[in-house]
Amino acid sequence: MTLQDKIQPIGEALAAVVPNTRHYWRPNMEPPYCVWAEDGENGFTADDKKAEQGITGTVDYYTLQEYDPNVDKIQRALNTLGIPWRLNSVQYEDATNLIHWEWAWEVL
């Protein structure tokens, strides 16, 4: 399986929930919007070769709405992918007045 095959379903699942979804960066978008990216790996080598490569990353969701139903939808979308994930943080950003949700994920 290629790296792209591992991570592309994440973006597709998120875009089905939040149409304003981008990979890596966000242009000047109106909230709510979602940005996701891979940020490293969790793997191991054997016999001087990469034996297993798990890719790690984050999903960042920005909203003005308290108790935004998209939060649960994002978590359901991650569950349907069958990948491990966790809610990493929830923050209120004073400069933008946005609530920022962040999930960490991993694919094998």
SETIGU-661616 format. One line per 2 residues: number of its first residue (from 1); their letters; for each residue x, y, z of C-alpha. Coordinates in steps of 0.05 Angstrom, whole numbers, plus 5000, padded with zeros to 4 digits. Layout:
N
NUM = A = X,Y,Z  ...
// end
This chain:
108
1 = MT = 5000,5000,5000  5027,5068,4982
3 = LQ = 5032,5127,5029  4978,5162,4989
5 = DK = 4933,5102,4995  4941,5105,5071
7 = IQ = 4925,5178,5081  4878,5199,5025
9 = PI = 4816,5167,5056  4825,5212,5116
11 = GE = 4817,5275,5075  4758,5245,5037
13 = AL = 4722,5226,5101  4733,5295,5131
15 = AA = 4710,5331,5068  4645,5291,5070
17 = VV = 4631,5322,5138  4661,5391,5130
19 = PN = 4662,5416,5058  4713,5469,5077
21 = TR = 4768,5417,5087  4840,5427,5064
23 = HY = 4904,5386,5067  4962,5422,5101
25 = WR = 4940,5494,5097  4880,5539,5097
27 = PN = 4869,5597,5051  4825,5653,5080
29 = ME = 4764,5609,5094  4702,5626,5133
31 = PP = 4689,5580,5192  4674,5525,5202
33 = YC = 4733,5494,5167  4779,5435,5175
35 = VW = 4853,5425,5161  4887,5358,5165
37 = AE = 4959,5337,5154  5007,5280,5166
39 = DG = 5065,5300,5210  5110,5240,5220
41 = EN = 5114,5166,5228  5112,5112,5280
43 = GF = 5147,5052,5249  5205,5005,5256
45 = TA = 5259,4973,5215  5283,4901,5209
47 = DD = 5341,4874,5169  5362,4945,5152
49 = KK = 5295,4958,5117  5231,4994,5135
51 = AE = 5188,4937,5161  5127,4976,5182
53 = QG = 5109,5049,5173  5052,5080,5211
55 = IT = 5037,5152,5191  5016,5201,5245
57 = GT = 4979,5266,5236  4927,5315,5260
59 = VD = 4858,5341,5244  4844,5414,5264
61 = YY = 4773,5438,5263  4756,5512,5273
63 = TL = 4686,5535,5290  4648,5594,5320
65 = QE = 4593,5548,5346  4594,5521,5416
67 = YD = 4572,5448,5417  4582,5444,5342
69 = PN = 4550,5378,5316  4607,5371,5266
71 = VD = 4653,5351,5323  4615,5286,5333
73 = KI = 4611,5276,5258  4686,5283,5252
75 = QR = 4696,5232,5307  4647,5184,5273
77 = AL = 4684,5194,5207  4750,5176,5240
79 = NT = 4717,5115,5271  4691,5091,5204
81 = LG = 4762,5093,5177  4782,5042,5230
83 = IP = 4844,5081,5251  4867,5098,5321
85 = WR = 4856,5171,5340  4848,5213,5402
87 = LN = 4822,5282,5418  4887,5320,5431
89 = SV = 4862,5389,5452  4805,5439,5450
91 = QY = 4822,5512,5454  4788,5579,5449
93 = ED = 4829,5626,5406  4822,5698,5431
95 = AT = 4851,5729,5368  4800,5697,5321
97 = NL = 4743,5680,5369  4745,5609,5342
99 = IH = 4740,5544,5380  4797,5500,5356
101 = WE = 4789,5424,5362  4849,5380,5348
103 = WA = 4852,5304,5339  4915,5262,5331
105 = WE = 4910,5200,5286  4953,5144,5259
107 = VL = 4947,5098,5199  4986,5034,5187
// end
